[in-house]
C-alpha cells in the first residue's frame, strides 16, 4: 500500500529536487506544501499552507491529506545563521509536528545541518556531541531533541538528517556558486572572498536526494544520520573548479573577508550509517 508522504518547504532548492524524485517511486503518494509551487513537479499534490501559522489548526492533519511520513524541510532564513527567526519559530515547528503526530503521522524526518556539530576538525560521526554555536544550528538541534524527549515512549520514527553542503543545479541554489553566476551576469570583474582554505563535505544535490529517499524509505536505522559525501574539499578548490567548468571570467578576491568564527577549518561526515542504509535500499 502506498504511503502518503508530506514534503514541507517543497518549493525550495532541496525540496523541489526530492519531490521530483519521490513522485517516481511506486511506494509514495507525494503531498507538497509551501507558499507557492513554481518549482514543484506538477505531478505532486500541492497544498498551499503556512504551516507555522497553522501549527495548532485542529484540521491540519486532514488538510494535509493525513500523511504517514513527514519530510520537514521548511525553514526560514536558513542562510542567515544568526537570524532571530530561528528561535522565534522554534516552538511553531515543534507544535506543527506534534499536531500531525498526535493525529496519526508516525514517521518524521527533519532536515538537520552539519553545523549542529559545532566547530570541529576532521571527520564527524553521528555520535559526536552537538555543540551548536549559531542560532540556526541551535534551533535545528533543539527541535530534534524536543521531539525525541516528547515522543520517547511512543511508536514514532524520528530521523534527523544532517545535511552537509549541497551543490549542483546552482542557479536555483542560494550558495556562493549561485551568487557567482549572478555577479558574472551583472558584469562584475571580481568579488570579495575568504582565503578559501576551509574544507567542507560537498555533496551533489542528486546524491543528497538519493540518500534522503533511501533513509525515509526505511525505519530500522533512525536518529541522527549524516547526509554527506564522506570526504573534504577546500572552498577554494570548489570555486576554482566552478569558474573553470562554467567558463566564467569573474575572479575571487581571496582574503578580502575573514573566516567566520564558528566555521570549522575542516569538517566532513562519517558515511558508515548512510552507506548501510543505501546498501539495504539498493538490494530491494
N, C-alpha and C positions, 0 to 999 in steps of 0.2 A: 504494500500500500504506500502511495506517495505521502510524504510529509510536507506540511506547509512550513516553509522557511521564510522568515521576515528579515529583510536586509534594511537596516536603518542607515541613513546617510548614503543611500544608493546612488544618488546623482553625483557623488564626489569621484575623485580620481580612482581611488581603490575600489569604492563601492560599485562604480559602473563596470569595471573590469570583472569583478567577481560575479555580479548579477548576470552579465552576458554569458559567462561560462556555466553558471548554475542552471540556467534555463535549458541547457543542452543535456542535463542529467535526467534520466528517467525517474529517479527516486524523489524528486522535489517538485512541489508547486511553489513558484517564487513570487513572493509579495515584496514589492519595493516601496519604501516610503522616504519622502524628503519634501522640501518646499516646492521643487519643480522637477520635471522629468526630461529635460532636454538632452541629457547624456545617458538615459536609461533605455535599455533594449525594450522595444515596444511589445515584445512577447511576454514580458513580465507583467504581473498585475500591479499597477501603480495606484497607490493610495496617498493622496496629499495629506500630510498631517504634521502639525507642530507637536512633536512627541513630548517635549519638556513642558509645554504649557498644558498639555492634556494628560500629564503623567498620572493624575488620580481620577481620570474620567472612568466612571463605573462601566461604561460600554466600550472601553478602548480595546479590550480583547476581541470582542465581536467585530468592531470596526476594522481591525487589522486581520480579519479572516482567521482568527483562532490559531495562531502559529504554534507549531510544535517546537520549532527551533528559532532562536533569535540570534542573528549575527549583528551585534551592536557596534556600528562604525561611526554613527553620528557624533560629532564633537565640534564645538565652536572654538575658533581661534587656535587651531592646532599648531600653527607656525609662529604664534606669539607665546612663547613658553612661560612667560610670567604675567599673562593676562589675568585679571581678577575674575573673569568669567569662568575659569576652570574651577574655582572654589564656589562661586555663586551658583553654578549649575549642578554641582555635585549631588545635592540632595534630590534634585529633579531626575537625574539619571537613575539614581537608586530607586526612587518611587515609581518611575516608569517601568523598570524591570520587575520590581516587586509586584506591581499591579498585574502584569502578564503572567508571572509565575503563580501568583495566588489564584488566578482564574484558570490555569491549565497548562501553560508552557513549562516544559521540564528540561530544556537544554539551552543554556546561554553561552555564547562565545563573544567575549569582549575584545575589542581592538585595543591592545595594550601598546607599550612602547619600550624599546631597549633603554630609553632614558630612565626607566624605573630603577635600573641597576645603580644609577648614580655614576660618579666619576670613577672609572675603572682603568685597568691597564692589562689588556690581553683578552683571552677567551673567557666568556661568562656562561655558566650553565644555569639552569632553572633553579638550582639550589642556592645560588648566590643571593645573599640578603639584599632586599630593596633598600636603597639609600637615596631616595629622590631629593634632588637639590634645586628643583624649579617647580612652579605651581602646576604646570601641565603634567609632569611625571607624578607629582604627589597626588593629584586628583585621580589619575588613572589607577595608581596603586591602591588608593583609599576606596575607590568604587569596588574593585575586585575583593579587597579584604572585607568590606562591609557585607557584600553578598555572601562571601564564604562563611562569615560568622552567623549571619541571619538565617541562612538555609542549611546550616551544618547538619541538622538531624532530619532533613527532608530529602526525598529522592529527586534531587536536581543535579544535572550535569553542568559543571561550571568550568569553562576554559578561558584562560587569559592569554590571548595570542600576542606575544611581544614582538611587534614588527620591528625589524631593523630598517635600513634606509632603502626605500624603493626607487627605481629609476625605470626609464622606458616610456614610450608614448609621451615624451617630455613636454609637448605643447600643452597637455592637459594637467601636468603636474605643477605644483607651486614651489618646486625646488629651485636651487641655484641654476640648474640646467635650463629650466623653463625661463627663468629671468634672463639668462644669457641670450636665448633666442629672441626675446622681446627687445633687449638692448641692441642686438645686431640689426633688427628690423628698423629700429629708431635711428640707426646710423652712428651709434656711439663707437668710438675707436677703442675704448678701454673701460674697465670697471674696477673699482676698489675691491680688494680681496684679502683674506688672511694669507699667511705663508703657505697654507695648503698642506701642512705636514700631518694634520690629523688623519688617522686611519680608521675607517669605518667599514662595517659589513654592508655592502651594497647588494641588493637582491632585485633582479629584474621583475617587473610587475607581472609578467606571465608566470614566473616561478613562484612568486608570492601567492598569486591566485590559486595555483595548483596545490600549494601547501595548505592554504586555508580550507579549500574544499575537501581535501583529504582529511583534515583534522575534524571538521564539523560533521563529516560523514560517519564518524565512529564515536563511541562513548566509553572506550576502555582506557584510553590514555588521556588524562584530563589535567586540570590545574594549570600551572604556567607552562607555556610551550613557546620556544623560540621559533620565529618565522624568519629564516636567515639563509645566507649563502654558506656561512661557516668559514669564511676567510676575510682578511682585512685588505683594503685598498686605500691608498692615500687620496685625499680630496684633490690634490694637485694632479695626480695621475688620471682621475676620473674627468676632471675639467679639460685637461690637455687632450685626452682621447676623444672627448665630445667635440671639442673645437675642430679637431682633425677630421673626424668622421662626417661632420656636417659642413666642412669647408668654410668655416666662419673666420672672418678677418679680425674680429674684436679680440683684444688681449687683456688678460688679468693683470692688475697691478698688485703683485704679491707683496705682502707685508703692510699694506695700507691699513688693515684692520688687525686688532689683536684677537686671538682666540678667546672665545667666551670662557669665563672662569669654570663653568660646570661641564665643559666639553672634555671628553676623555682624549688622551693622546693616541690611544689605540684601543679599540673595543670591537669584538666580533663574537658571534654566537656559537655555542656548542650545538652541534647538529644531531646528537645522538637520539634525542627524543623524536624530533620531526622525521628523521631517517627511518625510524621504526614504524611510524605512522604511515609514511609513504610506501614502504615495502609491503605492509599489510593491505593498504588500499589498492596497490597495483596488482596484487595477487587475486583480487576479486574479479 
